[in-house]
Amino acid sequence: MAVILAVVMLVFGSVISYLIGNGIAKGIEHVKENLKQMEHGNFAFQFPTILLGKKDEVGEIARSSVNLQKKVT
């Protein structure tokens, strides 16, 4: 019984870890793509509101990028 519980908890933990990691990776990817646009001189875009509302480091990077975008244009 303990082995089955351990396996279930391992699977559950793995799924949760994947979902959290995937959410972080998608945010970083989106910020990266927008920074590439800025690198090429294109400042006519907006960061998604959901990304700007994040309370983690990805949200901080997105908000700082918006501030940079406003100062450059």
KOLDREN-615638 format. One record per atom (N, C-alpha, C): residue number from 1; residue in one letter; x negated, y negated, z negated. Coordinates in steps of 0.05 Angstrom, whole numbers. Layout:
! KOLDREN-615638
+-----+----+--------+--------+--------+
:   i : aa :      u :      v :      w :
+-----+----+--------+--------+--------+
: NUM :  a :      X :      Y :      Z :
...
+-----+----+--------+--------+--------+
! end
This chain:
! KOLDREN-615638
+-----+----+--------+--------+--------+
:   i : aa :      u :      v :      w :
+-----+----+--------+--------+--------+
:   1 :  m :    -16 :     24 :      0 :
:   1 :  m :      0 :      0 :      0 :
:   1 :  m :    -17 :    -25 :      0 :
:   2 :  a :    -39 :    -25 :    -16 :
:   2 :  a :    -56 :    -48 :    -17 :
:   2 :  a :    -70 :    -53 :      9 :
:   3 :  v :    -77 :    -32 :     24 :
:   3 :  v :    -90 :    -35 :     49 :
:   3 :  v :    -71 :    -48 :     70 :
:   4 :  i :    -46 :    -40 :     70 :
:   4 :  i :    -27 :    -52 :     88 :
:   4 :  i :    -23 :    -81 :     82 :
:   5 :  l :    -21 :    -88 :     56 :
:   5 :  l :    -19 :   -116 :     48 :
:   5 :  l :    -43 :   -132 :     57 :
:   6 :  a :    -67 :   -121 :     53 :
:   6 :  a :    -91 :   -134 :     61 :
:   6 :  a :    -92 :   -139 :     91 :
:   7 :  v :    -83 :   -120 :    107 :
:   7 :  v :    -83 :   -123 :    136 :
:   7 :  v :    -63 :   -144 :    144 :
:   8 :  v :    -39 :   -144 :    132 :
:   8 :  v :    -19 :   -164 :    138 :
:   8 :  v :    -29 :   -192 :    131 :
:   9 :  m :    -42 :   -195 :    108 :
:   9 :  m :    -52 :   -221 :    100 :
:   9 :  m :    -75 :   -230 :    119 :
:  10 :  l :    -91 :   -211 :    128 :
:  10 :  l :   -113 :   -217 :    147 :
:  10 :  l :   -101 :   -227 :    173 :
:  11 :  v :    -81 :   -213 :    183 :
:  11 :  v :    -68 :   -222 :    208 :
:  11 :  v :    -55 :   -249 :    205 :
:  12 :  f :    -41 :   -253 :    183 :
:  12 :  f :    -27 :   -278 :    178 :
:  12 :  f :    -48 :   -301 :    176 :
:  13 :  g :    -70 :   -296 :    162 :
:  13 :  g :    -91 :   -316 :    160 :
:  13 :  g :   -104 :   -323 :    186 :
:  14 :  s :   -107 :   -302 :    202 :
:  14 :  s :   -119 :   -306 :    229 :
:  14 :  s :   -101 :   -323 :    247 :
:  15 :  v :    -75 :   -318 :    246 :
:  15 :  v :    -56 :   -333 :    262 :
:  15 :  v :    -56 :   -362 :    254 :
:  16 :  i :    -54 :   -367 :    228 :
:  16 :  i :    -54 :   -394 :    217 :
:  16 :  i :    -80 :   -409 :    225 :
:  17 :  s :   -103 :   -396 :    222 :
:  17 :  s :   -128 :   -408 :    229 :
:  17 :  s :   -129 :   -415 :    259 :
:  18 :  y :   -119 :   -397 :    275 :
:  18 :  y :   -119 :   -402 :    304 :
:  18 :  y :   -101 :   -427 :    311 :
:  19 :  l :    -78 :   -428 :    299 :
:  19 :  l :    -60 :   -451 :    304 :
:  19 :  l :    -72 :   -477 :    295 :
:  20 :  i :    -84 :   -478 :    272 :
:  20 :  i :    -96 :   -503 :    262 :
:  20 :  i :   -120 :   -510 :    280 :
:  21 :  g :   -137 :   -491 :    286 :
:  21 :  g :   -160 :   -496 :    303 :
:  21 :  g :   -152 :   -505 :    331 :
:  22 :  n :   -132 :   -493 :    342 :
:  22 :  n :   -122 :   -500 :    368 :
:  22 :  n :   -112 :   -529 :    369 :
:  23 :  g :    -97 :   -537 :    348 :
:  23 :  g :    -87 :   -564 :    346 :
:  23 :  g :   -109 :   -585 :    345 :
:  24 :  i :   -130 :   -579 :    330 :
:  24 :  i :   -153 :   -597 :    328 :
:  24 :  i :   -167 :   -598 :    355 :
:  25 :  a :   -172 :   -576 :    367 :
:  25 :  a :   -186 :   -575 :    393 :
:  25 :  a :   -171 :   -590 :    414 :
:  26 :  k :   -145 :   -588 :    415 :
:  26 :  k :   -130 :   -603 :    435 :
:  26 :  k :   -132 :   -633 :    431 :
:  27 :  g :   -131 :   -641 :    406 :
:  27 :  g :   -135 :   -670 :    400 :
:  27 :  g :   -162 :   -680 :    409 :
:  28 :  i :   -182 :   -665 :    403 :
:  28 :  i :   -209 :   -673 :    411 :
:  28 :  i :   -212 :   -674 :    442 :
:  29 :  e :   -200 :   -654 :    455 :
:  29 :  e :   -201 :   -653 :    484 :
:  29 :  e :   -187 :   -678 :    496 :
:  30 :  h :   -165 :   -686 :    485 :
:  30 :  h :   -150 :   -709 :    495 :
:  30 :  h :   -166 :   -734 :    491 :
:  31 :  v :   -178 :   -738 :    468 :
:  31 :  v :   -195 :   -761 :    463 :
:  31 :  v :   -218 :   -762 :    482 :
:  32 :  k :   -230 :   -738 :    487 :
:  32 :  k :   -253 :   -737 :    505 :
:  32 :  k :   -246 :   -745 :    533 :
:  33 :  e :   -223 :   -736 :    543 :
:  33 :  e :   -214 :   -744 :    570 :
:  33 :  e :   -209 :   -774 :    572 :
:  34 :  n :   -197 :   -786 :    551 :
:  34 :  n :   -193 :   -815 :    552 :
:  34 :  n :   -219 :   -830 :    550 :
:  35 :  l :   -238 :   -821 :    535 :
:  35 :  l :   -264 :   -834 :    534 :
:  35 :  l :   -278 :   -832 :    561 :
:  36 :  k :   -275 :   -810 :    575 :
:  36 :  k :   -287 :   -808 :    602 :
:  36 :  k :   -274 :   -828 :    620 :
:  37 :  q :   -248 :   -833 :    618 :
:  37 :  q :   -236 :   -854 :    635 :
:  37 :  q :   -248 :   -881 :    628 :
:  38 :  m :   -252 :   -887 :    603 :
:  38 :  m :   -264 :   -912 :    595 :
:  38 :  m :   -293 :   -914 :    606 :
:  39 :  e :   -307 :   -892 :    606 :
:  39 :  e :   -334 :   -892 :    616 :
:  39 :  e :   -335 :   -900 :    645 :
:  40 :  h :   -314 :   -892 :    660 :
:  40 :  h :   -313 :   -899 :    689 :
:  40 :  h :   -299 :   -926 :    694 :
:  41 :  g :   -294 :   -941 :    673 :
:  41 :  g :   -282 :   -967 :    677 :
:  41 :  g :   -252 :   -969 :    678 :
:  42 :  n :   -239 :   -946 :    674 :
:  42 :  n :   -209 :   -946 :    673 :
:  42 :  n :   -199 :   -949 :    645 :
:  43 :  f :   -188 :   -972 :    639 :
:  43 :  f :   -177 :   -978 :    613 :
:  43 :  f :   -147 :   -979 :    613 :
:  44 :  a :   -134 :   -972 :    635 :
:  44 :  a :   -105 :   -975 :    638 :
:  44 :  a :    -91 :   -949 :    631 :
:  45 :  f :    -94 :   -941 :    606 :
:  45 :  f :    -80 :   -917 :    596 :
:  45 :  f :    -75 :   -921 :    566 :
:  46 :  q :    -58 :   -904 :    556 :
:  46 :  q :    -51 :   -905 :    527 :
:  46 :  q :    -56 :   -878 :    514 :
:  47 :  f :    -66 :   -879 :    490 :
:  47 :  f :    -68 :   -855 :    474 :
:  47 :  f :    -40 :   -847 :    465 :
:  48 :  p :    -34 :   -821 :    463 :
:  48 :  p :     -8 :   -812 :    454 :
:  48 :  p :     -4 :   -821 :    425 :
:  49 :  t :     21 :   -829 :    418 :
:  49 :  t :     27 :   -838 :    392 :
:  49 :  t :     23 :   -816 :    371 :
:  50 :  i :     29 :   -792 :    378 :
:  50 :  i :     25 :   -770 :    359 :
:  50 :  i :     -4 :   -766 :    352 :
:  51 :  l :    -22 :   -771 :    371 :
:  51 :  l :    -51 :   -769 :    366 :
:  51 :  l :    -60 :   -792 :    348 :
:  52 :  l :    -50 :   -816 :    352 :
:  52 :  l :    -57 :   -839 :    336 :
:  52 :  l :    -46 :   -837 :    308 :
:  53 :  g :    -25 :   -822 :    304 :
:  53 :  g :    -13 :   -819 :    278 :
:  53 :  g :    -26 :   -797 :    260 :
:  54 :  k :    -44 :   -782 :    272 :
:  54 :  k :    -57 :   -761 :    256 :
:  54 :  k :    -74 :   -773 :    234 :
:  55 :  k :    -74 :   -760 :    211 :
:  55 :  k :    -89 :   -770 :    187 :
:  55 :  k :   -116 :   -758 :    185 :
:  56 :  d :   -125 :   -742 :    205 :
:  56 :  d :   -151 :   -729 :    203 :
:  56 :  d :   -172 :   -745 :    219 :
:  57 :  e :   -195 :   -733 :    222 :
:  57 :  e :   -217 :   -746 :    236 :
:  57 :  e :   -211 :   -751 :    266 :
:  58 :  v :   -195 :   -733 :    278 :
:  58 :  v :   -188 :   -736 :    306 :
:  58 :  v :   -171 :   -761 :    309 :
:  59 :  g :   -152 :   -766 :    291 :
:  59 :  g :   -136 :   -790 :    291 :
:  59 :  g :   -153 :   -815 :    288 :
:  60 :  e :   -173 :   -813 :    270 :
:  60 :  e :   -191 :   -836 :    265 :
:  60 :  e :   -206 :   -843 :    291 :
:  61 :  i :   -216 :   -822 :    304 :
:  61 :  i :   -231 :   -827 :    329 :
:  61 :  i :   -213 :   -839 :    351 :
:  62 :  a :   -188 :   -829 :    352 :
:  62 :  a :   -169 :   -840 :    372 :
:  62 :  a :   -163 :   -869 :    366 :
:  63 :  r :   -158 :   -876 :    340 :
:  63 :  r :   -153 :   -904 :    333 :
:  63 :  r :   -177 :   -922 :    339 :
:  64 :  s :   -200 :   -912 :    333 :
:  64 :  s :   -225 :   -928 :    339 :
:  64 :  s :   -228 :   -932 :    369 :
:  65 :  s :   -221 :   -911 :    385 :
:  65 :  s :   -222 :   -914 :    414 :
:  65 :  s :   -203 :   -935 :    424 :
:  66 :  v :   -179 :   -936 :    412 :
:  66 :  v :   -159 :   -956 :    420 :
:  66 :  v :   -170 :   -984 :    413 :
:  67 :  n :   -182 :   -987 :    390 :
:  67 :  n :   -193 :  -1013 :    383 :
:  67 :  n :   -215 :  -1021 :    402 :
:  68 :  l :   -232 :  -1002 :    410 :
:  68 :  l :   -253 :  -1008 :    430 :
:  68 :  l :   -240 :  -1016 :    456 :
:  69 :  q :   -220 :  -1001 :    464 :
:  69 :  q :   -205 :  -1007 :    490 :
:  69 :  q :   -194 :  -1035 :    489 :
:  70 :  k :   -183 :  -1044 :    467 :
:  70 :  k :   -171 :  -1071 :    465 :
:  70 :  k :   -193 :  -1092 :    466 :
:  71 :  k :   -215 :  -1087 :    453 :
:  71 :  k :   -237 :  -1107 :    453 :
:  71 :  k :   -250 :  -1110 :    480 :
:  72 :  v :   -252 :  -1089 :    495 :
:  72 :  v :   -266 :  -1090 :    521 :
:  72 :  v :   -248 :  -1103 :    542 :
:  73 :  t :   -222 :  -1099 :    540 :
:  73 :  t :   -204 :  -1110 :    561 :
:  73 :  t :   -195 :  -1137 :    554 :
+-----+----+--------+--------+--------+
! end
